[in-house]
Amino acid sequence: MSVLPHVLESVLQEAAVLSAATGLAYTGAVVTVAGFSVLFRDPQRRRDARTTLMILMRRRGKR
């Protein structure tokens, strides 16, 4: 039997786990910044948080 299918399966599983972890970390960052943009009492900090949220949520297609 060839070792290639076993190695390929292992690599794909690890890539899927890494992709899921990255997605969760990005989602956590967006949720945190969105919460700060609503909960901060200082108007300047709220503006800063909203600006950061706009940067995180920017779409690449339109310029």
Z-matrix of the N, CA and C atoms (Angstrom, degrees):
N
C 1 1.455
C 2 1.517 1 109.84
N 3 1.300 2 113.36 1 151.72
C 4 1.461 3 119.57 2 -179.91
C 5 1.527 4 110.42 3 -85.46
N 6 1.295 5 115.46 4 146.32
C 7 1.463 6 121.73 5 178.99
C 8 1.527 7 110.60 6 -83.70
N 9 1.327 8 116.55 7 -20.87
C 10 1.463 9 121.71 8 -175.10
C 11 1.533 10 113.87 9 -56.03
N 12 1.327 11 120.96 10 -46.70
C 13 1.472 12 118.85 11 178.87
C 14 1.524 13 113.32 12 -60.37
N 15 1.316 14 116.86 13 -38.03
C 16 1.467 15 120.36 14 179.93
C 17 1.526 16 110.59 15 -66.50
N 18 1.329 17 116.61 16 -44.04
C 19 1.467 18 121.24 17 179.28
C 20 1.519 19 110.19 18 -66.27
N 21 1.328 20 117.10 19 -43.38
C 22 1.462 21 121.13 20 179.95
C 23 1.525 22 111.14 21 -62.24
N 24 1.328 23 117.11 22 -41.13
C 25 1.462 24 120.72 23 178.30
C 26 1.530 25 110.87 24 -63.21
N 27 1.312 26 117.22 25 -41.96
C 28 1.452 27 121.66 26 179.28
C 29 1.526 28 111.18 27 -63.45
N 30 1.320 29 116.54 28 -44.22
C 31 1.466 30 120.84 29 -179.84
C 32 1.531 31 110.53 30 -64.21
N 33 1.310 32 116.81 31 -42.72
C 34 1.468 33 119.95 32 179.85
C 35 1.526 34 111.99 33 -65.68
N 36 1.330 35 117.32 34 -37.72
C 37 1.465 36 119.96 35 177.75
C 38 1.524 37 110.76 36 -65.35
N 39 1.320 38 116.85 37 -42.55
C 40 1.466 39 119.57 38 179.20
C 41 1.525 40 111.58 39 -67.84
N 42 1.312 41 117.17 40 -34.94
C 43 1.469 42 120.62 41 176.59
C 44 1.530 43 110.31 42 -65.62
N 45 1.323 44 117.05 43 -39.13
C 46 1.460 45 120.68 44 178.70
C 47 1.525 46 110.95 45 -65.66
N 48 1.323 47 116.93 46 -41.23
C 49 1.470 48 120.81 47 178.90
C 50 1.526 49 110.12 48 -65.23
N 51 1.326 50 117.18 49 -43.23
C 52 1.459 51 121.20 50 178.91
C 53 1.528 52 111.27 51 -64.02
N 54 1.315 53 116.67 52 -40.64
C 55 1.461 54 120.94 53 178.12
C 56 1.530 55 111.02 54 -64.01
N 57 1.306 56 117.36 55 -42.66
C 58 1.465 57 120.94 56 178.64
C 59 1.523 58 111.06 57 -64.80
N 60 1.322 59 117.05 58 -41.91
C 61 1.469 60 120.44 59 179.51
C 62 1.523 61 110.92 60 -64.73
N 63 1.319 62 116.86 61 -40.56
C 64 1.464 63 120.64 62 178.12
C 65 1.523 64 110.88 63 -64.49
N 66 1.319 65 116.61 64 -42.40
C 67 1.463 66 120.49 65 178.00
C 68 1.519 67 112.18 66 -62.50
N 69 1.313 68 116.48 67 -41.04
C 70 1.470 69 120.14 68 178.47
C 71 1.525 70 111.36 69 -66.64
N 72 1.323 71 117.11 70 -40.22
C 73 1.467 72 120.30 71 178.79
C 74 1.526 73 110.68 72 -64.70
N 75 1.331 74 117.72 73 -42.23
C 76 1.465 75 121.32 74 178.74
C 77 1.528 76 110.54 75 -65.04
N 78 1.323 77 116.59 76 -43.32
C 79 1.460 78 120.38 77 178.37
C 80 1.525 79 110.91 78 -62.27
N 81 1.319 80 116.54 79 -41.11
C 82 1.467 81 120.37 80 177.35
C 83 1.520 82 112.00 81 -62.07
N 84 1.330 83 116.43 82 -40.41
C 85 1.470 84 120.41 83 178.57
C 86 1.525 85 110.72 84 -64.66
N 87 1.314 86 117.17 85 -43.88
C 88 1.471 87 120.78 86 -179.60
C 89 1.518 88 110.86 87 -65.02
N 90 1.312 89 117.76 88 -43.91
C 91 1.472 90 121.41 89 179.46
C 92 1.527 91 110.57 90 -63.89
N 93 1.326 92 116.92 91 -41.16
C 94 1.464 93 120.57 92 179.31
C 95 1.521 94 111.34 93 -62.92
N 96 1.329 95 116.78 94 -47.49
C 97 1.466 96 120.15 95 -179.50
C 98 1.520 97 110.72 96 -66.40
N 99 1.321 98 117.38 97 -38.04
C 100 1.469 99 119.96 98 177.43
C 101 1.530 100 110.54 99 -63.40
N 102 1.320 101 116.20 100 -40.92
C 103 1.471 102 119.27 101 177.01
C 104 1.508 103 111.93 102 -63.60
N 105 1.331 104 117.50 103 -42.19
C 106 1.459 105 120.42 104 177.99
C 107 1.523 106 111.50 105 -63.86
N 108 1.331 107 117.10 106 -36.74
C 109 1.464 108 119.30 107 -178.88
C 110 1.527 109 111.65 108 -66.10
N 111 1.325 110 117.26 109 -21.96
C 112 1.457 111 121.27 110 179.07
C 113 1.532 112 111.54 111 -95.74
N 114 1.321 113 117.44 112 -35.82
C 115 1.458 114 120.61 113 -170.25
C 116 1.526 115 115.74 114 -91.25
N 117 1.319 116 118.89 115 -21.64
C 118 1.467 117 119.70 116 -179.63
C 119 1.524 118 110.53 117 -63.44
N 120 1.313 119 116.50 118 141.06
C 121 1.461 120 120.70 119 179.27
C 122 1.520 121 111.54 120 -88.82
N 123 1.323 122 117.28 121 -30.39
C 124 1.459 123 121.99 122 -179.19
C 125 1.540 124 109.20 123 -76.25
N 126 1.347 125 118.15 124 122.63
C 127 1.470 126 120.51 125 -177.77
C 128 1.536 127 113.58 126 -58.47
N 129 1.324 128 117.90 127 -36.07
C 130 1.464 129 120.21 128 179.84
C 131 1.534 130 111.40 129 -65.21
N 132 1.307 131 116.39 130 -41.67
C 133 1.472 132 119.35 131 178.43
C 134 1.516 133 111.26 132 -67.60
N 135 1.325 134 116.91 133 -35.80
C 136 1.463 135 119.84 134 176.79
C 137 1.519 136 110.44 135 -64.03
N 138 1.345 137 116.73 136 -42.69
C 139 1.470 138 120.05 137 177.40
C 140 1.523 139 111.02 138 -62.27
N 141 1.331 140 116.14 139 -43.10
C 142 1.465 141 120.18 140 178.89
C 143 1.532 142 111.15 141 -60.71
N 144 1.328 143 116.36 142 -43.52
C 145 1.460 144 120.13 143 -179.94
C 146 1.529 145 110.70 144 -65.92
N 147 1.316 146 117.25 145 -39.59
C 148 1.472 147 119.93 146 177.98
C 149 1.522 148 111.54 147 -66.09
N 150 1.328 149 116.54 148 -38.71
C 151 1.462 150 120.36 149 177.26
C 152 1.526 151 110.29 150 -63.33
N 153 1.316 152 116.72 151 -43.13
C 154 1.466 153 120.87 152 177.72
C 155 1.524 154 110.44 153 -62.66
N 156 1.316 155 117.18 154 -40.67
C 157 1.455 156 121.02 155 178.52
C 158 1.522 157 110.73 156 -63.75
N 159 1.327 158 117.82 157 -40.40
C 160 1.466 159 120.32 158 177.46
C 161 1.528 160 110.78 159 -62.70
N 162 1.323 161 116.92 160 -38.51
C 163 1.465 162 120.44 161 178.13
C 164 1.531 163 110.68 162 -65.54
N 165 1.333 164 116.93 163 -43.27
C 166 1.460 165 120.50 164 -179.86
C 167 1.526 166 112.50 165 -66.25
N 168 1.316 167 117.34 166 -33.27
C 169 1.458 168 121.30 167 -174.97
C 170 1.532 169 113.50 168 -96.55
N 171 1.323 170 117.79 169 5.78
C 172 1.461 171 121.12 170 -177.18
C 173 1.538 172 110.49 171 -62.60
N 174 1.306 173 114.53 172 138.57
C 175 1.468 174 120.76 173 176.91
C 176 1.517 175 108.36 174 -91.35
N 177 1.306 176 117.68 175 143.61
C 178 1.467 177 122.07 176 -176.30
C 179 1.520 178 112.49 177 -84.06
N 180 1.304 179 119.75 178 -22.85
C 181 1.457 180 122.20 179 -173.03
C 182 1.520 181 114.58 180 -68.01
N 183 1.304 182 118.19 181 -38.73
C 184 1.468 183 122.42 182 -174.39
C 185 1.521 184 109.92 183 -100.60
N 186 1.334 185 115.61 184 134.11
C 187 1.460 186 120.29 185 176.82
C 188 1.497 187 109.92 186 -137.35
